[in-house]
Amino acid sequence: MSVRSAFAILTTDDLERLVGFYRAAFDAEPTYRFPDDEGRDVYVTLSIGEASLGIGRESGPTRVTSRMTLWFYVDDLDLVYRRALDAGGIAVREPAEMPWGERVAQILDPDGFSIHLGAVD
């Protein structure tokens, strides 16, 4: 057995808001939508560069955990960091050089999921 690919699925009670955040912050594009009987999306797959991210609607409070973090390598860290904040992200760590040779920043998305942004110098 071999794994061909893998991706994270986030759950939220406000699917439209969270999809809108990833579209505005990271130029994510919907590649798949699954609607309910009323035509309202209950699941969306987004393409972010060469990666995929799923977002599903879940009733009730979102259960954010600090045990899960998304990591995106980007070309222009400062630009993507500012775009993510402008799109509704919450600053955790401003862009900074790391001793291992990468520039890194951290934000929370509007539901509180942790996102690390990285760029290799």
N, C-alpha and C positions, 0 to 999 in steps of 0.2 A: 504494500500500500504506500502511496505517496500523496502528499497534499499538493494540489495544483495552485490553490490560492486561498487567501483568508482575508476577512475584513471584519471590522467592528460594527455592531448595531447598537445605536443609542436609543433609549425610549424616552418619550416626553408626553406631556398632556397637551402641548401646543406645537403640533407638527409643523404648521405653516411658519411659525416664528423661528423655529430652529432650522428648518430648511432655508428660510430667508437669510438667516445669519451666515450659514456656510456658503451660500451663493454670493452674498455681498463681501464676505471676508476673504474667501479663498477661490472665487470664480468657479465654485462647484456647479455641475450641471446634472439635472435629473436624467437618469438613464432607464429607470423603471419606476412605475407607480402602481400600487395596488389599492383600488378604491373599495369602500364598503357599498352596501346596497343603495345608499343615497348618493353615491358618486363622490363622496368625500375621501381623500387619501387616508389610508391607515398605515401605509408603509411606502417609503421612497428610498431608492438607491441613488446615491450621488457619485459622480465621477469627479475626483479631485486630482488633477494631473493624471498619473498612471495608477492611482489608488482608487478604491471604492469605499464608501461609508454608507451604511444603512441607518435609517431613522424610522422608528415605528411609533405609532400613537398608542399610548397606554393610559387608561383612565386612572384617576387617583393621583396621589403625590408621586413625583419623580424620586426614585431612590438613587441619588448620586453617591458614588463611593470614591474615596481617594485611592482605591486599589487599581483603578483603571485610568490610564492617561493616553491621549492621542499624541503622536509625534509626527510633525510635518517638516520635512526638509524643503526649504524654499530658496529661491534665487536672491531675493532682496528682502532680508529679514526686517529691516526698519520699515519698509513700505508695507509689508504684510502685517506686521505688528500694529501699525497705525490703522490700517484698514479694518483689522479685527476689532480694535477698540471703537472705531467709528461705527461698526456694524452692531455694536452692543456687547462686545466682549468686556471682561473685567480684568484689569492689569493685576498680575501677581508678581512678575519679575521683568523689569525692563531689559532690552537687549544688552548683552554683555559678552565680552570675550571669555572663553573658558580655557583652563590650562591644557586641555587636550586638543586645542586648535580649532574649536568650533565657536561660532557666535550663537548664543541661545537666548530665548525669551520665553516667558510663560504667561498664559492668559486662562481665564475661565470662560466657557461659552455661556449664553444666557441661562442655561439650565444648571450651570455649575460644573460641567465636565471639564477636566483639566486638559489643556492643549499646550504642548511644548513646541516651539518653533525653533528650527535649527538651520544654520548655514555653515558650510565648510569654506574657510578662507582659501 
